[in-house]
Amino acid sequence: MAKRGKPQARRQGSSGTPVWAWLLIGLFGFTGFVATAAIERDLGVRESGHFLPGHGGLLERLDSLIFSAPLFFHFVYDQFY
């Protein structure tokens, strides 16, 4: 019967990991903004809502999260769980 050793610890990110993660998440946030703006222009929608007057609606406040939130989730999950 083989001996069971201690379970190996999950790898922790290097000190440079947060820098590239922040850059990548920021890039995805910008991409989300551009993608939703392109969809709105293609559909001819000037404002997607009137919940926040003068701000273009609620979608414009959350458009960068559409792309960056899933990436942030997977980054955190990979690093800490």
N, C-alpha and C positions, 0 to 999 in steps of 0.2 A: 504494500500500500504506500502510495507516494505521500510524502510529508506536505502538509499545507503550510505555506509561509504566511507572513503578514500580507494582507491585501495591499496592493500598491495604491498610493495616493493619486488622486486625479492631478493631472498636470496643471500647473498654474501658469497664467500668461507671463510673458517676459515683460520687462519694464517698458519696452517699446510698443507693446500691444495696444494700450489705450490710445496712443497717438494715431496709429493707422485706423483704429476703429472709429475714432472721432472724425477723422477725415472721410472715411467711407460712409458713415452715417450722415454726415453733412452733405456729401455728394448725392446720396440717395434722397435726402430731403429736398434738395434743389431739383432733382429729377422729378420728384413727385409734384412739385409746384409747376414745373414746365409741362408735364404730362396732363395735369388737370386743366391748365390754362389752354393747352392745345385742344383738348376735348370741348371745353366751353366755347372756344372760338369757332370750332368746326360746327357745333350745334347752334351757333348764333345766340348764345345766352350771354347777356351783358352782366347780370348779377344772378347768382344762384339762389339767393334768398334775401329776405328783408329783416332777418333776426338782428343783425348788426348793421344798422344804416350807415352808409359811408365806408364800410369795410368790404363790401362785395358779397356779404353773406357768410354763413357759417362754414361752408366748404373751403373758402379761401383761408380761413384760420386753421383748418385741419389738413389741407392738401399735402403738406410735406410729411405729415405723419402717416399717410397712406402707404408710402414707400419705405420710410425709415423705421417705423415701429416694428415691423416683422424682423428687420435686420438687427435692430437693437435687442429684441427678444432672443434671437438665436445666438447673438454674441454673449449675452449674459448667461444663457443656459449652458453654452459651451465652456465658459470660463469658470463657473461656480457650481455646477451640478454634475 
